[in-house]
Amino acid sequence: MRETDKLSLSKARLALAKERLGYAKQILELGDYKTVANRSYYAVFSAMRAVLALDGFDSKKHSGVIAEFRRKYLKTEILPRELSPIIRDLVDVRQGSDYDDFYLISRDEVAQQLVKAEEFVSIVEQYLTTVYAKSTP
């Protein structure tokens, strides 16, 4: 894949992450907390894929994306290691809310998940903005 294609894909995935955050905020006001947890997780997932697009990496499995993101960007401290627990928490809540019929999550809990997702996407966006600037002739 050409570098310009990688950049375009990364930018599209970052835009998707931000769009999903916007949906999560709207859905929070409607009171559908399980869907807020889902959209918050997918915002973070899209942000990770935005970063990995620059490397030409993708995986059909969420665990593959998460593992590569942690290996290449968190363990090396290109991005802060503090993002790792955010990923873990959002994965756990999303899996519970998506697959456990009796999973309960409060407004406060899901609002906290949304704040974590916003923080994650913001940090990734700051990083990508720097990378994009260096890549523009």
Phi and psi in degrees as a GROMACS rama.xvg file:
@    title "Ramachandran Plot"
@    xaxis  label "Phi"
@    yaxis  label "Psi"
@TYPE xy
-69.3214  154.849  ARG-2
-59.8288  -38.8376  GLU-3
-65.0626  -35.6423  THR-4
-67.9891  -39.7336  ASP-5
-61.9037  -43.0544  LYS-6
-63.4702  -44.6023  LEU-7
-62.3217  -42.9023  SER-8
-64.4154  -43.2136  LEU-9
-59.9949  -46.2404  SER-10
-63.6594  -39.1112  LYS-11
-65.3309  -40.7549  ALA-12
-69.7639  -36.0496  ARG-13
-65.1612  -41.9836  LEU-14
-61.1047  -39.444  ALA-15
-64.4254  -40.5687  LEU-16
-59.0217  -45.9373  ALA-17
-67.5125  -37.6461  LYS-18
-62.62  -43.1205  GLU-19
-65.0173  -35.3583  ARG-20
-62.4484  -42.038  LEU-21
-61.0082  -42.3975  GLY-22
-63.3132  -42.1487  TYR-23
-59.4853  -41.2678  ALA-24
-63.0617  -43.414  LYS-25
-65.4303  -41.7668  GLN-26
-69.9326  -31.8747  ILE-27
-57.3678  -42.3657  LEU-28
-66.2684  -25.3086  GLU-29
-82.0849  -16.1747  LEU-30
89.9176  12.8857  GLY-31
-93.5256  81.9786  ASP-32
-68.8237  -34.5109  TYR-33
-64.3268  -38.375  LYS-34
-70.8988  -33.2459  THR-35
-62.2727  -43.665  VAL-36
-60.7084  -41.6339  ALA-37
-63.8854  -49.3739  ASN-38
-67.1087  -35.4218  ARG-39
-62.9147  -45.7765  SER-40
-60.7357  -47.4264  TYR-41
-68.1021  -24.8283  TYR-42
-64.357  -45.952  ALA-43
-65.8167  -42.4888  VAL-44
-60.1459  -44.0628  PHE-45
-64.928  -36.4156  SER-46
-64.9783  -41.9799  ALA-47
-62.2419  -43.3918  MET-48
-65.6778  -30.3377  ARG-49
-63.4452  -42.5392  ALA-50
-66.7945  -47.4951  VAL-51
-67.9268  -22.5823  LEU-52
-60.665  -32.0828  ALA-53
-65.4389  -23.258  LEU-54
-93.5091  -3.9282  ASP-55
74.4957  21.214  GLY-56
-102.732  140.117  PHE-57
-153.758  164.369  ASP-58
-144.573  148.369  SER-59
-76.4872  -15.7173  LYS-60
-108.758  139.239  LYS-61
-59.4341  -40.798  HIS-62
-60.8433  -33.1208  SER-63
-67.815  -42.7433  GLY-64
-63.2814  -46.8413  VAL-65
-63.4411  -45.2606  ILE-66
-62.3462  -43.9072  ALA-67
-68.0071  -40.0361  GLU-68
-61.1704  -46.5007  PHE-69
-63.3206  -44.9313  ARG-70
-63.1255  -47.7611  ARG-71
-85.0415  -31.3398  LYS-72
-114.701  -30.0621  TYR-73
-93.5548  -45.302  LEU-74
-64.5884  -30.9526  LYS-75
-86.7603  -5.74377  THR-76
61.1269  27.5809  GLU-77
-63.4306  -40.0193  ILE-78
-118.071  155.682  LEU-79
-62.699  136.667  PRO-80
-60.9566  -22.2207  ARG-81
-63.4844  -10.7358  GLU-82
-74.5956  -23.9058  LEU-83
-60.4437  -47.2926  SER-84
-65.2165  -27.9858  PRO-85
-63.2419  -45.5046  ILE-86
-58.2347  -50.5827  ILE-87
-57.2829  -47.3729  ARG-88
-63.0439  -43.3159  ASP-89
-67.7418  -37.2856  LEU-90
-61.4382  -48.5072  VAL-91
-60.3047  -46.3686  ASP-92
-68.4773  -42.0816  VAL-93
-62.6555  -43.0689  ARG-94
-64.0246  -42.4572  GLN-95
-62.3628  -46.4943  GLY-96
-71.9168  -29.0761  SER-97
-84.8219  -32.1488  ASP-98
-116.638  -13.6233  TYR-99
-104.791  110.603  ASP-100
-59.3738  -26.4108  ASP-101
-106.572  14.5688  PHE-102
-70.1938  130.54  TYR-103
-115.826  136.54  LEU-104
-138.33  135.165  ILE-105
-86.2966  166.444  SER-106
-59.238  -43.3794  ARG-107
-62.4204  -43.413  ASP-108
-63.0207  -45.5976  GLU-109
-72.3025  -32.3668  VAL-110
-64.2407  -37.4499  ALA-111
-66.1784  -39.021  GLN-112
-61.3628  -41.5917  GLN-113
-64.2326  -41.5349  LEU-114
-61.5419  -42.5189  VAL-115
-62.0987  -42.5065  LYS-116
-64.2958  -41.681  ALA-117
-62.2532  -41.993  GLU-118
-61.5601  -45.8707  GLU-119
-59.7014  -51.6846  PHE-120
-63.56  -37.7143  VAL-121
-62.4026  -44.95  SER-122
-63.7529  -43.6457  ILE-123
-64.5567  -41.58  VAL-124
-61.7818  -41.8483  GLU-125
-60.3885  -44.5163  GLN-126
-62.2451  -49.0536  TYR-127
-65.7359  -35.8062  LEU-128
-58.9383  -40.9554  THR-129
-64.7586  -44.7766  THR-130
-63.3822  -44.8504  VAL-131
-59.2718  -42.8814  TYR-132
-61.9786  -38.8304  ALA-133
-70.9096  -24.6651  LYS-134
-89.0415  -11.155  SER-135
-87.3024  127.73  THR-136
